[in-house]
Amino acid sequence: MIYFDNASTTRMSDEAFEYMCSFIKENYANPSSLHSFGFEAEKELDKARKAVAAVIGSDAEEIYFTSGGTEANNTAVLGAASAYGRLGRRVITSSIEHPSVADSFKELEKRGFEVITLGVDEKGYIDTDELLNAVNEDTILVSIMCVNNEFGTVQDIEKIYSAVKGKNRNCIFHTDCVQAFCKHDISCRNADIITMSAHKINASKGVGAMYIKKGVRVNNLHFGGGQEKGFRPGTENTYAIASMGRAAELALENMADNFKHVGEVRKTLLSITDELDNVYVNGDAENGSPYILNLSFENVKGEVLLHALESEGIYAATGAACSSRTKEKKKIVDRLNDGRGKSAVRFSFSAENTVEEAERTVECLKRLVPQLRRFVPR
């Protein structure tokens, strides 16, 4: 089996799985309990918090665990807007955000906020000048993702953050780093809020994290106990959090090597554009994230090609898993190049993938795509 759908979820690493299992067996107490057994579980949470913080260079006290990237993004957008809504009503985002961000902005619009949605160019980049023209003294929140989950465009977050703060230093800047965390070099110096997910980095599903800079206010969306300093009540998913901490440690140790290796895998698969006619890269072929490659094969439906590859034991995607079952028909790829969405296939990689797997996929595509094109009416 060749698994090229790592932007949807990754296989849990043996190290993270074994660490989680040992935690289940030995540290299953509630970390909020006052006895020593609970204290031992709490120490493991603190360890994981420090591991996540180390990846982005923040203090551990600025990290809050959530149920995943979606909850983190919902909380970042709705919580920040709620906290600063009395200071202004303008909020800004881009047209290619993950649904957990995009739908949160739709909710803000229902609540009376003025939502500005920035377009992107043919490679998926926002126009910084357009952003700055939209930022005014009434702007309280800007949310721009770091690495796009469908076609891998990497925004210059450092430049965007500096530009926003230069125009309005009181504006809160959030970046969705679910696809960047533990893969790209990201820093807490370039954001007020950063959101992350565990199951994208070879850890367990069901846990995510938020970085909230000291002094930044984000109103909580949940109420109950005092967990996560009262910000995110509910007994912590300690097993999953432990796996996230261990996976973050491993990723930080190997980030540069993994980045280089995955780049070779992507480069190998990208060679299909030289082997077949009318194959197009959606996004930035040269400077996009090495972890994602989105290709459109003219005159072949993406879903049909996806199943043809599956018959060869190769697993990819036509887009984000979270929106694959929705009724929205216009794919986000079409916002870059109108019409390509129907023929798009997303290949996404992890450090576990190999160049040999990419070579085999290229050979399969060279055989399958011409076969499928024969069925297209002339």
N, C-alpha and C positions, 0 to 999 in steps of 0.2 A: 504493500500500500504506500502511495505517495500522498502525503497530506499537505496541501498548499492552501489551507483555509485558516491560518493562524491569526488573522485579524478578527475572526469570529470568536475563536477560543483556541487555547493551546493545550497540548497534552501536559498533564501535571508531571513535573520532573520527579525522578525517583527520590532525590534528596528532599524535596519539599513534601512529597507524599510520606516518606518514612518519618520525617520530623513531625508531621501532623499526626500520624498514627501513634507515635510515642507520646505525643501530647494528650491524645484521647485516652490512652491507657493510664498515664501517670499524673496528668494535671487537669483532670476533668472538673475540678471544683469551680464554683461561681467566683469570678475574680472580685466581686463586690462583697463576698462574705468576709467577716471579720476574723475568722480563725486562720491559723497559719497555713492550712491547706489552700484556702482562698488567696492568701497573700502570695503563695508560690505561683498560682495561676496569673495573678496580677503582674508579677515580675516578668512573666513570659510576654504579656501584652506590652509592657514597657520595652522589652527587648525588640519586639517587632516594630514598635513605634520608632525606635531609634534607627532601625535598619531602613525603614521607609524614608525617614528624615535625611539619612546619610546620602541617599541617591540624589536629592535635590539641594542638599546643603543647608537645610533648615534646622531649627531646634525641634527636639522631639515633642515639646509642649505645643507646637503649632500643627501637629498631625492629629486628625480625628478619623476614626474608622466608621465606615458606613456599610450598607449591604451590597454595594457595588458602584460602578461608574455612573449608572443611571441615577441612582439616588443622590450621589455626590453632585452631579450636574444640576439636577432639580433643585437641590438645596442651595448650591452656589448662586444660581440665577434668581430663584424666587426669594431666597433668604436675604441676599444682598439688596435686592430691590425693595423688600419689605423694610429692611433696616435703614435705608437711605432715601426712601420715597418722599419724605417730607422736604428733602433738599432739592429735589428735581424729579421730572417725570420722563426724561428722555433716556432710552437704553438702546444700545447698538450691538448688532451681531452680524454674521455673514450668511450668505445664502447656501453654504455648504456644510453647515454644522450638523453634528449627530442629532437624531430626533429627540434625544433627551434634553438637548439644549434648545433646538428649534421649537419644540412643543412647549417648553417652558416660557419662551418669549411670546408664543401665541397666547398663553395664559396671562402673561403680563398685559398684553394688548386688551384682553377682555376686562382687565382690572383698571383700565384707563391710562396705561402708560403709552407714551409715544415710542413705537418701535421702529428703528431705522435698520434696514437690512441691506448690507453692502453686497454688491455683485463681485464676481471674480473674473479674471481673464481666462484665456483658453488653456492655461496650465493650472489654474486653480488658485492663483494668488490674488489677494485683495489689493486695492490701490490705497497706499498709505495716505496720499493726498486727499482722496475721497473720504477716508476715515477722519482725517483731521478737520475737514470741512464740516463733517457731521457732529463733531464734538464741540459742545458749547458749555456755558456755565450751568445749564440745566441738565447736563448729562451726568448720570450717577453710576452707570455700569456699561462696560464694554466687554464682550465675550467673544474671543476668537480662538479657535482650536489650533493646536500646535501641528499635529500631523493628521491629515485627513484620512478617515478610516476606509474610504472607498478607492481613492486613487493616489494617496500617499504624498500629496503636496505638503511641503514643510514650510510653514510661515516663519518669517523672521520675527519671532516673539520679542526678542530683546529690542529690536528697532521699534516695533509696534508699541511696546510698553513705554519706552522712552518718549515716543511721540505723543501718546495719550497723556502721560503725566506732564509733559511740557505744555500741553494745551490746557489741561485742567487737572491740577495735582490732587484734587479731591475725588476725582472719578475712580471708581473701583475697577480694576482690570482682572478678569478671570480667563484662564486658558484651560481647555479640555486637553489633558495630556494622557488620555487613556492609551492611545497608540504610540506615544512617545516615551512613556515612563519605562525606565530600565533599558531603553533601546537607543534613545538619543540623549545628548547632553542637555539637560534642562536645569535651570537654576531658580531658586526661590527669589533671587534678586530681581527677576524679570516678571513678577506677577504678584498680585495681592491674594489670589485664590488659585490653587492648582488642584485639579481632580484626577484621580488615578484608579486603576482597577487591577485586581489580582489575577484573574483568569486569563489575562493577556500576557502574563509573564511566567507561565508554567507553574502557577499556584492554583488554589482552589477557587471555584465559583462561589458566589455569595458574599464577597467582601470587596470593599473598595476603600479609598482614603481621600481625605481632603487636607490640603495645606491651607491654612488661614493665617495670614501674616498678623503678627502681634499688633493690636490696635485697630484692626479691621473688624467691623461688626457684620455678622451674618445671623439673621434670626433663625432659630431652629424651627423645623416643620413638624417635629414629633414631641410628644409630651408624655411624661411618666416618671421614670426613675432618674437617678442622678448620673448615669453612666456617661462616659466621654465628657466629663465636667458639666453634665447637664445638657450638653449640646445635642447629643444623639442618644436618648434614653432607650433602654431595652438591654437585656443581657447580651453581652458581646458574643459574637460568633468566634469564640476563642480558637477553635481548631483551624478554621480558615485563616484567621488573622496570623496564627503561628506559621502557616504555610506561606503566607504573603511575605512575612518577615524573612523567612529562610530563602525564598526565591529572590527577594530583593538583594540580600547579601551576595548570593551567587552571581546575580546579574551585574552588580556593581563591580565585582572582581573581574568579570570577563567581558565587560561592555565593549571595549575597543576591539578585542579579538572577534567577538560575535558580529559586530558591525561590519568589519572587513569580510568575514566569512559569508555573511548573508548577502553582502554586495556582490560577491562572486557568483552566488546562486542566481541572483536577480539578473546579472549581466549575461549569464549563460542562457537563461530563458528569454531574455530580451532579443537574443540573436534570431528568434523566429521572425522578426521584422525584416531580416535580410533573406530569410529562406522562403517566405511566402509573400505574394503581392497583396496589397490592400489590407495590411494589418497595421493598426494605429495605436499609439500609446495615449492613454487618457491621463493627463497630468503632465509632470515634468520628467521626461525620459532620463535626463542627465543628473538632475539635482533632487529628484524625489527621494523619499525614504527608501532605503534598500529593502525594507521589510514588506513593501507593497508594490505590485506591478499590475496595472489595470490595462487590458488590451481589448480593442474592438476588432472583430474579424468580419469584414464586409461581406454581406450576403449570407451570413450565418447567424441564426438566433442564438443568443448567449445561453439560454436555457437548454437548447438542443445540444449545443457543444458541451455544456456542463455534464449532461447525462452520457454523452459519448465518451468523454474523458473518464467518467465514473466506471463505465464498462471496462476500462483499461486499468482500473484500480488507482485512478488519479482524482483527488478530491480538491475542488476549488469552489468558487462562488460567483454569482452574478452581481453581488453587491452586499450591503450590510445585512447580516442575519436578522437583526432586530426589525428591519423594515421589509424583509422578503415576503412576509405574509400579509402586508397591509394592502389596502385598496388603491394607494397612490400609484398611478401608472407611469408618471414621468420620472425617470430615474435621475439621480443627482448628476450622473455623468452627462446628461443632456444639457445641463447648465454650463458645461464647458464647450461641448460640441454637439449641437442639436442633431438628434437622430441616432447617435452612436450608442445610446443606452441599451437598446434592444439587442445589440450584438456584442455587448461588453462581458468580459470574464475577468474576475479579480483573482490573482494569485498572490497569496500572502505567506510569508516565510518566518521560520524560527531558526535558531542556531542548530537545531536538530536536523534540518534539511541539508541535503548534499548537492554538490555540483552534478553528480551522476544522476540524481533524481531529475534535475532540471534538463539534462541532456536527453533523458528518456522521454520527458514530456514534450520536448521539441520534436523528437522523432514521431511521437504520436500525433502531434498537431499537424505535422507535414503530411501525414497520411489521412487524418480525419477531416480536416478542413476542406480539401479539394473534393472529398467524397460528399460532404454535406452540401457544398455549393452546387453540385450537380442537380439537386432537387429544387433549386430556386428557379421559379418561372422566368423565362427570358422576356 
